[in-house]
Amino acid sequence: MFQGYYDLTSNMITQNRNLNVISNNMTNVSTPGYRMDRIMQSTFREEMIYRYDKGGKTPVGTVSWVNTADERVTDYTEGGIRETGNALDVGLTGNGFFVIDTGEGPVYTRDGSFNLDNEGYLTMPGIGRVQGTNGAIRLTTDKVTIDKQGNITSEDGNQFFGTLQIVDFADYGQLTKISGSVFRAQGAPQAAQGAAVNQKFLEDSNVSMAEEMTRMISSQRILQSSAQLLKIYDQLEAKMVTIGSAT
């Protein structure tokens, strides 16, 4: 009887965490360069099941009790790109990240919705200054041309402002999402290979609203079913106490 309480309660906690992740994905469906998250589930407390016969008990197999949220993982699948018409918007295709200096260390993002701060530096609003291969990039105009390699020049080609620094990681497991589409890394990055910069484009989130809605409905139904079964367990226990008191 008590095992049922443990199983159902742990399942409800797991589904609540899953719904939180799903709702965060849905909230960021329009965030450029966002990478969706998933909750990986696992079980613990494995026990052997036996079949009792004339010879005693024969092992049949193991059963796992208590469902739990194991870890939160990020899907780094590339999203599609869409045209914006903004000269300071850049979308990446291929593997790689832009480097942003926050003042407290670098962070990495696929969100290329850049702007100019009051000193003329290329910046990611609310995060920090965009880094080039030779440091922060300062522009004298917002009428610029950015080629596939990330070289930024004035529209007339007479001024060169710098080259966007694009890096990648051998192991994405060292990345930690700190907000939206922004990551911090434990290790040092390396130069990205094969990444292409697309001016006047932004990379879309890789979240599929239809898939997230399906996952949300499934998780809600599991949560509701567990809650109903928990009520039944409670009612059965109350009847057992009543019967025991009467006898």
C-alpha positions in Angstrom: 0.0 0.0 0.0 2.7 2.5 1.0 4.7 1.7 -2.1 1.9 3.0 -4.1 2.2 6.4 -2.4 5.9 6.6 -3.2 5.4 5.6 -6.8 2.6 8.0 -7.5 4.0 10.9 -5.6 7.4 10.6 -7.3 5.7 10.4 -10.7 3.7 13.6 -10.0 6.9 15.4 -9.0 8.6 14.3 -12.2 5.7 15.3 -14.4 5.6 18.7 -12.7 9.3 19.2 -13.5 8.7 18.0 -17.1 5.8 20.5 -17.5 8.1 23.3 -16.3 10.6 22.5 -19.0 8.0 22.2 -21.6 6.4 25.5 -20.7 9.8 27.2 -20.9 10.4 25.7 -24.3 7.0 27.1 -25.5 7.8 30.5 -24.0 11.0 30.7 -26.1 9.5 29.4 -29.3 10.2 32.8 -30.9 13.6 33.4 -29.2 16.3 33.5 -31.9 18.8 30.7 -31.6 17.0 29.1 -28.6 17.8 25.4 -28.0 15.0 23.4 -26.4 15.5 21.3 -23.3 14.3 17.8 -22.3 13.9 16.1 -19.0 15.4 12.6 -18.9 13.5 10.3 -16.6 14.9 7.2 -14.8 13.9 4.8 -12.0 15.7 3.5 -9.0 15.2 0.9 -6.3 15.2 -2.2 -8.5 13.8 -5.4 -6.9 13.8 -9.0 -7.9 10.4 -10.6 -8.7 9.9 -14.2 -7.8 7.4 -16.9 -8.8 6.5 -19.2 -5.9 6.2 -22.9 -6.8 6.6 -26.3 -5.1 10.3 -26.0 -5.2 10.3 -22.7 -3.4 10.7 -19.4 -5.3 12.1 -19.0 -8.9 13.5 -15.6 -10.0 11.5 -14.1 -12.8 13.1 -10.7 -13.3 13.6 -7.3 -11.8 11.1 -4.4 -11.4 12.0 -0.7 -10.9 10.2 1.4 -8.3 9.9 5.2 -8.2 10.1 7.3 -11.4 12.3 10.3 -11.1 13.7 13.2 -13.2 17.3 12.2 -14.0 18.7 15.3 -15.7 17.9 18.2 -18.0 19.5 18.0 -21.4 19.6 20.5 -24.2 18.9 19.6 -27.9 21.5 21.5 -30.0 19.8 20.7 -33.3 20.1 23.6 -35.7 17.0 25.7 -36.3 16.0 27.3 -39.6 16.8 30.8 -40.6 14.4 33.6 -41.6 15.0 37.0 -43.2 14.5 40.1 -41.1 15.9 42.9 -43.3 17.9 44.3 -40.4 21.6 45.0 -41.3 22.8 44.1 -37.8 20.9 40.8 -37.6 23.1 37.8 -38.4 22.0 34.1 -38.5 24.5 31.2 -38.2 24.3 28.1 -40.3 26.5 25.2 -39.3 28.1 24.6 -35.9 29.3 27.5 -33.9 28.4 30.3 -31.4 28.9 34.1 -31.2 31.0 35.3 -28.3 29.6 38.0 -26.0 31.6 39.8 -23.3 29.5 40.3 -20.2 32.2 42.1 -18.2 32.3 39.0 -16.0 33.6 36.6 -18.6 32.5 35.4 -22.0 29.2 33.8 -22.9 28.1 32.1 -26.1 24.9 32.3 -28.2 23.3 31.6 -31.5 21.1 34.7 -31.2 22.4 37.2 -33.7 19.9 40.0 -33.0 22.6 42.6 -32.4 22.4 46.4 -32.0 24.7 49.3 -31.3 25.2 50.7 -27.7 25.7 54.4 -27.0 29.4 54.2 -27.7 29.0 52.5 -31.1 30.0 49.0 -30.0 28.1 46.0 -31.5 26.1 44.6 -28.7 23.6 41.9 -27.7 21.1 44.0 -25.7 21.0 43.1 -22.0 24.0 40.7 -22.3 27.1 42.5 -23.4 29.4 43.5 -26.3 29.9 41.2 -29.3 33.4 40.0 -29.7 35.5 40.0 -32.8 38.7 38.2 -33.5 40.5 41.2 -32.1 38.2 42.2 -29.3 35.0 44.2 -29.1 33.7 45.5 -32.5 33.1 49.3 -32.8 31.1 50.7 -35.7 30.8 54.3 -37.0 27.6 53.5 -38.8 24.8 50.9 -38.8 24.9 50.7 -42.6 27.3 47.8 -42.9 27.9 44.7 -45.0 28.7 41.4 -43.3 30.0 38.6 -45.4 29.8 34.8 -44.9 33.0 34.8 -42.9 31.8 37.5 -40.5 33.9 40.3 -41.9 32.1 43.7 -41.2 32.7 46.6 -43.6 30.9 49.8 -44.4 28.4 49.6 -47.3 30.8 51.4 -49.6 33.6 49.0 -48.6 36.0 51.8 -47.5 36.0 50.9 -43.8 36.8 47.6 -42.2 35.4 47.2 -38.6 36.4 43.7 -37.7 35.5 40.0 -38.0 32.9 38.3 -35.8 34.5 35.7 -33.5 32.7 32.4 -34.0 33.7 29.4 -31.8 32.6 25.9 -31.2 33.1 23.2 -28.6 34.2 19.6 -28.9 31.9 18.6 -26.1 28.6 20.5 -25.7 28.3 18.9 -22.3 30.5 21.6 -20.9 27.9 24.3 -21.8 25.4 25.5 -19.2 22.3 27.5 -20.3 22.1 30.7 -18.2 19.1 32.4 -19.9 17.2 32.0 -23.1 19.7 31.2 -25.9 22.8 32.2 -23.9 25.3 29.7 -22.6 28.4 29.7 -20.3 31.2 27.2 -20.8 33.5 25.4 -18.4 36.3 24.8 -20.9 38.0 26.8 -23.6 36.3 27.0 -27.1 38.0 26.4 -30.4 37.5 28.1 -33.7 34.3 27.0 -35.5 34.8 25.0 -38.7 32.3 25.5 -41.6 30.0 28.0 -39.9 28.5 30.6 -42.2 27.2 34.1 -41.3 24.0 35.3 -43.0 23.4 39.0 -42.8 19.8 40.2 -42.4 18.8 36.8 -41.2 18.1 35.2 -37.7 18.2 31.6 -36.7 14.8 30.5 -35.3 14.4 28.5 -32.2 14.5 24.7 -32.7 11.3 24.3 -30.7 8.3 22.7 -32.5 5.1 24.1 -30.9 3.1 21.0 -32.1 5.5 18.6 -30.5 5.6 20.6 -27.2 1.8 20.7 -27.1 1.7 17.0 -27.6 4.2 16.4 -24.8 2.4 18.8 -22.5 -1.0 17.1 -23.0 0.6 13.7 -22.4 2.4 14.9 -19.2 -0.7 16.5 -17.9 -2.8 13.3 -18.4 -0.1 11.3 -16.5 -0.1 13.9 -13.7 -3.9 13.8 -13.5 -4.1 10.0 -13.5 -1.5 9.8 -10.7 -3.5 12.3 -8.6 -6.7 10.3 -9.1 -5.0 7.0 -8.1 -3.5 8.7 -5.1 -7.0 9.7 -4.0 -8.1 6.1 -4.4 -5.2 4.9 -2.3 -6.2 7.4 0.4 -9.9 6.3 0.3 -8.8 2.6 0.6 -6.6 3.3 3.5 -9.4 5.2 5.2 -11.8 2.2 4.8 -9.1 -0.2 6.1 -8.8 2.0 9.3 -12.6 2.1 9.7 -12.9 -1.6 9.3 -10.0 -2.2 11.7 -11.6 0.0 14.3 -14.9 -1.7 14.0 -13.4 -5.2 14.6 
